[in-house]
């Protein structure tokens, strides 16, 4: 992902909680073609947010970078969203 872009996460593995390093991000649920509408979430002053589409619980972890997650497999790769790079 490009620096400065909105972090995008998914939960293909069905984790109960996903720790992320951003408080403003997008959830796509699962990788295409099984994704839901990409939902922008903002934790504001809270430390967790629940996606209204897939019910994934995202927990803010300041030790992670904005585009990082634990489990790491929950970070959406650009090719997963836009198709394979040429």
N, C-alpha and C positions, 0 to 999 in steps of 0.2 A: 504494500500500500504506500501511496505517496505520503511523504511527511506533511502534516497539517490537514490531511483528510479525516473525515469522521471514521473512527474505528468501527469495524463490522465483525460481528461474532455470530456463530451458529452453535447448535447443540446436537450434532449428529449422533453423539455417543449416549445421549440421554442422561447426562450428569445431573445430579440433584441441585448442585450449586456450581456456578462458574465464577472464579475470581478473575477480575479484570483490572487493568490499570487506568481506566477512564471512567469519568462520571457522566459523560455525554457520549453516546454511542448508538449504533443501530444493531438490532437483532433481526436475523433472517430465518430463524427457526432451525432449518436444516439446509443442506446443500441442494441446489437446483437438481432436478425439477421438483423437489419436495419442499421448497422454501415457502414461507408465508410472506405476505407483504412486508417489506423491510420497514420495521417500526423504529422510529427515533425515540430513544429513552434518555431522560435526564434525571439523575439522582438528586440534583439540587444539594441540600444540606444533609441528605440521608447517606447511608453507606451501602444500601442495596436497592435494587429495583426488580420488579417482576414483569416479564414480557406478557402483555395482555393476550397475545395470540397463542403462544406455546407454553406459557407458565414457567419458563426458565427463570431461576433466581440468579441474578448477577450481583456479586458482592465486590465492592471497591477494595482494592489492595494497593496502597500507595507504593509498595515495593516493586510493583510491576510497571513497565512502560505503558504508554497509552494504547499501543497496538499489541499488547501481550495479554495472554490469558493462562490460567491454570485450571483445567488441562490445556496445554498448548494447542492441541488439535481443534479447539473451539475458535481459533482465529480464522476468519474467512480469508482465503487467498483471492487475489484479483481474478485469476483465471476461473475460479469457481463461480464467480458472479457474472463475468463478461465472456465466458468461453475461453478456450485455449488461446494463448498468445501465439502470434505468427512467428 
